[in-house]
């Protein structure tokens, strides 16, 4: 129940997930990279999501590679 005097249209302004992930992007990761690389990455538009997608692709590629290795063994 909303508080008395609150915004009756709060549903219009509630949080909407910006990207299409199955779970929230709430975990933090620290990674050391050369300063020039960091500056280049930060110049990319929407760089955070691009890095997330690249990491997900890398993990998927590694999983596929591991499955193929198990099949051939």
Residue pairs with C-beta under 8 A, 6 or more apart in sequence:
2 8
2 10
7 13
17 24
19 25
19 49
19 52
21 52
25 52
33 41
41 47
41 51
44 50
